[in-house]
């Protein structure tokens, strides 16, 4: 009588340190919570909660890359697939509609959203740690600053057009991102067939 041998168990993906994938991702949560003071949720994938220590501007990756070439200093920037998340000061999501109006972008449809209270973004692996294929990545990582203060300087709104201290300028960042989102929209409109009714809609450029 032949013996039936059960197939071997499929191991969980392991990190470079040999730990199982779930445990390694759990250490990601600990890194964000202990080093930066950022709240997390979940394990596979880990999520970073917005509206507490930071908000996020979420834009198409192509527009985000173009905006980053135009502005110098920003806060941390994460990339997940075709979407880019630019971390900004908590409360910025509430300020965004008024800021876009002030910058004369308010009446123009933009592929720009802001995540504030109750929002979340996929957490990339902490800087220097490997991640599974297709994982989010840090384009500009959130290295902890020197001293006791936790978290990097985030773009913040303090008056229109100027920002003192070490924080990047939220006004400049939003204007650059809105410009590149609209530029991408104009490019797509020019490539549409003439029979596409949506191409006949008026497009403004500021």
C-alpha positions as CSV (number, residue, x, y, z in Angstrom):
1,X,0.0,0.0,0.0
2,X,1.5,3.3,-1.1
3,X,1.9,6.1,1.4
4,X,0.4,9.4,0.7
5,X,2.8,12.2,1.5
6,X,1.2,15.6,1.9
7,X,2.7,18.4,-0.3
8,X,5.1,20.8,1.5
9,X,3.6,23.9,3.0
10,X,4.3,27.0,0.9
11,X,6.3,29.4,3.0
12,X,5.4,33.0,3.4
13,X,7.6,35.5,1.5
14,X,10.6,36.3,3.6
15,X,12.5,39.5,4.0
16,X,16.2,39.8,3.6
17,X,16.6,39.1,7.3
18,X,14.8,35.7,6.8
19,X,11.6,36.6,8.7
20,X,8.2,35.7,7.3
21,X,6.5,38.3,5.3
22,X,3.8,39.1,7.8
23,X,6.3,39.5,10.6
24,X,8.6,41.7,8.5
25,X,5.6,43.9,7.6
26,X,4.7,44.1,11.3
27,X,8.2,45.5,11.8
28,X,7.4,48.2,9.2
29,X,4.5,49.3,11.4
30,X,6.8,49.5,14.4
31,X,9.3,51.6,12.5
32,X,6.7,54.1,11.5
33,X,5.1,54.3,14.9
34,X,8.3,54.3,17.0
35,X,10.6,56.4,14.8
36,X,8.2,58.9,13.3
37,X,5.1,58.7,15.5
38,X,2.9,57.9,12.5
39,X,-0.2,55.8,13.0
40,X,-0.6,52.6,10.9
41,X,-3.2,50.1,10.2
42,X,-3.1,46.6,8.7
43,X,-0.2,44.3,7.9
44,X,-0.4,43.2,4.3
45,X,-0.1,45.9,3.2
46,X,0.7,48.3,6.0
47,X,-1.3,51.6,5.7
48,X,-0.3,55.0,6.9
49,X,-3.2,57.0,8.4
50,X,-3.6,60.5,7.1
51,X,-5.2,63.4,9.0
52,X,-3.1,62.9,12.2
53,X,0.5,63.7,11.7
54,X,0.2,64.5,7.9
55,X,-2.2,64.8,5.0
56,X,-1.4,63.6,1.4
57,X,-1.8,65.1,-2.0
58,X,-2.4,62.3,-4.4
59,X,-1.7,62.9,-8.1
60,X,-0.9,60.9,-11.3
61,X,2.8,59.8,-11.2
62,X,3.7,61.6,-14.4
63,X,2.3,64.9,-13.2
64,X,4.0,64.4,-9.8
65,X,7.4,63.7,-11.3
66,X,7.1,66.9,-13.4
67,X,6.1,68.9,-10.4
68,X,9.0,67.6,-8.4
69,X,11.4,68.8,-11.1
70,X,9.9,72.3,-10.7
71,X,10.0,72.6,-6.9
72,X,13.0,72.1,-4.8
73,X,12.3,71.0,-1.2
74,X,9.2,69.0,-0.4
75,X,8.1,66.6,2.4
76,X,8.3,62.8,1.9
77,X,7.0,61.5,-1.4
78,X,5.8,58.0,-2.0
79,X,5.0,56.2,-5.3
80,X,2.5,53.3,-5.6
81,X,1.9,52.2,-9.2
82,X,0.7,55.2,-11.3
83,X,-0.2,57.3,-8.2
84,X,2.1,59.6,-6.2
85,X,1.5,60.7,-2.7
86,X,3.1,63.9,-1.5
87,X,3.0,64.3,2.3
88,X,2.0,67.7,3.6
89,X,1.1,69.1,7.0
90,X,-2.0,67.8,8.7
91,X,-5.0,70.1,7.9
92,X,-3.8,70.8,4.4
93,X,-6.6,68.7,2.9
94,X,-9.2,71.0,4.3
95,X,-7.2,74.1,3.0
96,X,-6.8,72.7,-0.5
97,X,-10.1,73.8,-2.1
98,X,-9.6,77.4,-0.9
99,X,-6.0,77.4,-1.9
100,X,-6.9,76.2,-5.4
101,X,-9.5,79.0,-5.7
102,X,-6.9,81.5,-4.6
103,X,-4.5,80.2,-7.2
104,X,-7.2,80.4,-9.8
105,X,-7.4,76.6,-10.3
106,X,-10.7,76.2,-8.5
107,X,-12.9,76.0,-11.7
108,X,-10.7,73.6,-13.5
109,X,-11.0,69.8,-13.2
110,X,-7.7,68.4,-11.9
111,X,-6.6,64.8,-11.2
112,X,-5.6,66.0,-7.8
113,X,-7.0,64.8,-4.5
114,X,-6.2,65.3,-0.9
115,X,-6.4,62.8,1.9
116,X,-7.0,64.1,5.4
117,X,-9.0,62.7,8.3
118,X,-9.9,59.0,7.9
119,X,-7.7,58.6,4.8
120,X,-4.8,56.2,4.3
121,X,-2.0,55.5,1.9
122,X,0.0,52.3,1.3
123,X,3.2,52.4,3.3
124,X,6.4,51.7,1.4
125,X,9.1,49.7,3.2
126,X,11.1,51.8,5.6
127,X,14.2,53.3,4.0
128,X,16.8,50.7,3.4
129,X,14.5,47.7,3.8
130,X,13.4,45.4,0.9
131,X,9.8,45.1,-0.2
132,X,7.8,42.6,-2.3
133,X,7.5,43.2,-6.1
134,X,5.0,46.0,-6.9
135,X,5.3,47.5,-3.4
136,X,5.1,51.2,-2.8
137,X,8.4,53.0,-2.7
138,X,9.8,56.2,-1.2
139,X,11.0,58.7,-3.8
140,X,11.8,61.1,-1.0
141,X,12.0,59.2,2.3
142,X,10.9,60.4,5.7
143,X,14.2,60.1,7.5
144,X,13.9,61.1,11.1
145,X,15.5,64.5,11.8
146,X,18.2,65.1,14.3
147,X,17.1,65.9,17.9
148,X,14.0,65.1,19.8
149,X,11.4,66.3,17.2
150,X,9.8,63.3,15.4
151,X,8.9,63.5,11.7
152,X,10.3,65.5,8.8
153,X,9.4,69.0,7.9
154,X,6.2,69.0,5.9
155,X,4.8,71.6,3.4
156,X,2.5,73.8,5.4
157,X,0.3,76.8,4.7
158,X,1.3,80.0,6.6
159,X,0.0,83.0,4.7
160,X,-0.2,83.0,0.9
161,X,3.0,82.7,-1.1
162,X,5.5,82.7,1.7
163,X,6.7,80.3,4.3
164,X,9.2,80.9,7.1
165,X,11.3,78.4,8.9
166,X,12.5,75.1,7.5
167,X,9.2,73.8,6.1
168,X,8.7,73.7,2.3
169,X,6.1,76.0,0.8
170,X,2.7,74.4,0.4
171,X,1.5,77.2,-1.9
172,X,4.4,76.6,-4.4
173,X,3.9,72.8,-4.2
174,X,0.2,72.9,-4.9
175,X,0.6,75.4,-7.7
176,X,3.2,73.2,-9.4
177,X,1.2,70.0,-9.0
178,X,-2.0,71.7,-10.3
179,X,-0.1,73.1,-13.3
180,X,1.3,69.7,-14.2
181,X,-2.0,67.9,-13.7
182,X,-3.7,70.4,-16.1
183,X,-0.8,70.2,-18.6
184,X,-1.3,66.4,-18.7
185,X,-5.0,67.0,-19.2
186,X,-4.4,69.3,-22.2
187,X,-2.0,66.7,-23.7
188,X,-4.6,64.0,-23.4
189,X,-7.3,66.3,-24.9
190,X,-5.1,67.0,-28.0
191,X,-4.6,63.3,-28.5
192,X,-8.4,62.4,-28.4
193,X,-10.2,61.8,-31.7
194,X,-12.0,64.8,-33.1
195,X,-15.3,62.9,-32.7
196,X,-14.9,62.7,-28.9
197,X,-17.3,65.3,-27.5
198,X,-15.3,65.7,-24.4
199,X,-12.5,67.2,-26.4
200,X,-14.7,70.1,-27.4
201,X,-15.0,71.3,-23.8
202,X,-13.1,74.5,-23.2
203,X,-9.8,74.1,-21.3
204,X,-8.1,76.9,-19.5
205,X,-4.5,77.2,-18.6
206,X,-3.1,79.3,-15.8
